[in-house]
Amino acid sequence: MPRISKKKKVFVLDTSVILYDHRAFMEFAEHDVAIPISVLEELDNFKKGSDTKNFEARQFIRALEEMASQSSLQDWQPLRGEKKGMFRVVMSKIAKSIDANQVFMGNKMDHQIINAALTLKEEEPKREVILVTKDINLRLKARALNMQAEDYETGKVKDVERLHKGNAKYDNFPQTFIDALHKKGFVELEKILSKVSDFAPIANQYFVLTGSKSSALAFYNAREERLELVEKRQCYGIKPRNAEQAFALHAVMHPDIKLVSLSGVAGTGKTLLALAAALEQRREYRQVYLSRPIVPLSNRDLGYLPGDMKAKVDPYMQALWDNLKHIKNQFKESDKEFRAIDEMVQSEKIVVTPLAYIRGRSLSNVIFIVDEAQNLTPHEIKTVITRAGENAKFIFTGDVFQIDTPYLDEQSNGLSYMIDKLSGNDLFSSVLLEKGERSELANVANALL
């Protein structure tokens, strides 16, 4: 059996970590990683299905099977890669000092995972053993038994408050440049820097510029290295009510921006704006896809629910239909725009689809809107974006502070991760919408409740 350095830590991973990232066992540098046998039992329940967690379970099981073909998983064996640690599976045993089942009065999988970590801690008295889980309650239980426990940190955004907003306000901007924006429609960055040395925009950033006499909304085009005027344009009957909404419509409508993030609290118009801008571009794309994460009943796949695909998905997608109805109501029933929406739905020009069913597909010549994207993991975000074919545009909307899934938070969700990693890329634009426009009552609720 390979020798183990006593200076290395031992990280014990639970099921939630594997379902979040099947390669998690490779993310601990030179330290060693252990998996309780009870985790394998839980993963067996997740291996069937088309959801992302099912994919993660299958991928990890395959990786484990490959390692098992070399030697016994009960023995420490080296992980592949330079400066990687060791790996093993820990059997279900009760620690000599304490039994989690007795303490918490129940023989649960979580308690077996804690017992496995406690047993390993006794077997390795000179090493630091740490339980890693995305389950907050499991971390608390482990710490109650004097067991070190922490969250899985890979992919987490360190400071959400400092995420790039995508739009900024600049006061005391030279009036001559604002006048030039309104007259020519653009101003070269080189000219601006000659007068405003601290002006440092990133690709596709938006600005509210205020001068001595007037103001302007502007967009930094990194490819042309210039500021361009942003006008408040109407999209399929929807008019922007503030600067942020004007920026959002501009980003979705811009032909060179292929990936857009619209984030903000409820009532700021994220989904409505994305959908209106997509409909405005209906002639430029073959289809408009609408989707949002689905939490199936009793953790079962959608296939278990009654009815055809439309009947299974519609209850989860009602918010998208509500936005589509709101756009229709901007027109009279006799208007061609009103009838066009019904025709697009019937002809599947507009398609509502669950995210779980796009794996393996190549989506070309489409606009794909993903609502409530804060409920996706970083891997799920990547899975969606990597479906992009030629002439595809993806729009993700959501509120990073309103997480509905149990193992994600404002730092580890896919929307925060995407904004953090892609801000400044020529193909990406992020707009933070802060001003609520749904109703006065909704604004009061957001501010005070």
ZICOR-V274658 format. One record per helix or strand of 2 or more residues. SS is the DSSP state (~ for helix, > for strand). FROM is the first residue (numbers start at 0). LEN is the number of residues. If there is no record, write none. Layout:
ss & from & len
SS & FROM & LEN
SS & FROM & LEN
//
This chain:
ss & from & len
> & 9 & 4
~ & 14 & 6
~ & 23 & 3
> & 31 & 5
~ & 36 & 8
~ & 51 & 17
> & 76 & 2
> & 85 & 5
~ & 99 & 4
~ & 108 & 15
> & 128 & 4
~ & 135 & 9
> & 147 & 3
~ & 159 & 3
> & 166 & 4
~ & 174 & 10
> & 185 & 3
~ & 188 & 7
> & 205 & 5
> & 214 & 7
> & 225 & 4
~ & 242 & 11
> & 258 & 6
~ & 269 & 11
> & 286 & 6
~ & 296 & 3
~ & 301 & 3
~ & 308 & 20
~ & 335 & 11
> & 349 & 3
~ & 354 & 3
> & 365 & 6
~ & 372 & 3
~ & 377 & 8
> & 392 & 6
~ & 413 & 9
> & 427 & 6
~ & 439 & 9
//
